[in-house]
Each structure stands twice: as structure tokens, then as C-alpha cells.
Amino acid sequence: MNKIYIIATLTLVIVGVYWSGTRIASEKCHAEFAKQQNIKIQNTINLKGKINAETYNTAVTDIRNWLRTKYTIKD
């Protein structure tokens, strides 16, 4: 009778360890995926920031010069 309890306990321990291992591996996988997505999003934000900075810095002077040459106040 004691052997049955020992075998049942050992089986439950093995199943518990297997289940815990799969849960830990799954959580690590999810964390790594989220980390990669955050890096991609951050790179996209940085790229948009650089593009917007170039656009805002160059476009304003171009538009001002274009407006000055096209629309002047004549006396």
C-alpha cells in the first residue's frame, strides 16, 4: 500500500514539474516577444521623429520663401 502512495506522489511531482516548466517557458516566450515588439515600436517612433524634424525644419523656410516671392505687398 505504501508503494502505491509513493508512486502516486512521484507521478504527481513529475506532472507538476512538467506543467510548471511549460508555463515558465511560455511566459519567457511572451516576454521576449513583447520586448522585440517594444524595440520595433521604439525604432519606428525614432524614425518618425527624425523625419518630422527634417520636414519641419526645412519646409517652414521653403514655404516662407515661396510665399514671399509669390505674394508681396506693393505700394
C-alpha positions as CSV (number, residue, x, y, z in Angstrom):
1,M,0.0,0.0,0.0
2,N,2.8,2.4,0.8
3,K,4.3,1.7,-2.7
4,I,1.1,3.0,-4.3
5,Y,1.3,6.2,-2.4
6,I,5.0,6.7,-3.2
7,I,4.3,6.0,-7.0
8,A,1.3,8.3,-7.0
9,T,3.2,11.1,-5.2
10,L,6.2,10.7,-7.6
11,T,3.8,10.8,-10.6
12,L,2.1,14.0,-9.3
13,V,5.5,15.6,-8.7
14,I,6.7,14.8,-12.3
15,V,3.4,16.1,-13.8
16,G,3.6,19.2,-11.6
17,V,7.2,19.9,-12.7
18,Y,6.4,19.4,-16.4
19,W,3.4,21.7,-16.1
20,S,5.4,24.4,-14.3
21,G,8.2,24.1,-16.8
22,T,5.8,24.6,-19.8
23,R,4.2,27.6,-18.0
24,I,7.6,29.2,-17.3
25,A,8.8,28.6,-20.9
26,S,5.6,30.1,-22.3
27,E,5.9,33.2,-20.1
28,K,9.5,33.7,-21.2
29,C,8.4,33.4,-24.8
30,H,5.7,36.0,-24.3
31,A,8.1,38.3,-22.5
32,E,10.7,38.0,-25.3
33,F,8.1,38.7,-28.0
34,A,6.8,41.8,-26.1
35,K,10.4,43.0,-25.8
36,Q,11.0,42.7,-29.5
37,Q,7.7,44.5,-30.3
38,N,8.7,47.3,-28.0
39,I,12.1,47.6,-29.7
40,K,10.3,47.8,-33.2
41,I,7.9,50.4,-32.0
42,Q,10.6,52.5,-30.4
43,N,12.6,52.3,-33.7
44,T,9.5,53.4,-35.6
45,I,9.0,56.3,-33.2
46,N,12.6,57.4,-33.5
47,L,12.4,57.2,-37.3
48,K,9.2,59.3,-37.4
49,G,10.8,61.8,-35.1
50,K,13.8,62.2,-37.4
51,I,11.6,62.5,-40.5
52,N,9.3,65.1,-38.8
53,A,12.3,67.1,-37.6
54,E,13.7,67.3,-41.1
55,T,10.3,68.1,-42.5
56,Y,9.5,70.9,-40.0
57,N,13.0,72.4,-40.2
58,T,13.2,72.6,-44.0
59,A,9.6,73.1,-45.0
60,V,9.0,76.2,-43.0
61,T,11.7,78.2,-44.6
62,D,10.8,76.9,-48.1
63,I,7.1,77.9,-47.6
64,R,8.1,81.3,-46.3
65,N,10.3,82.0,-49.2
66,W,7.7,80.8,-51.7
67,L,5.0,82.9,-50.1
68,R,7.3,86.0,-50.0
69,T,8.1,85.7,-53.7
70,K,4.6,85.0,-54.8
71,Y,2.6,87.3,-52.6
72,T,4.3,90.7,-52.0
73,I,2.7,93.9,-50.8
74,K,3.1,96.5,-53.5
75,D,2.9,100.2,-52.6
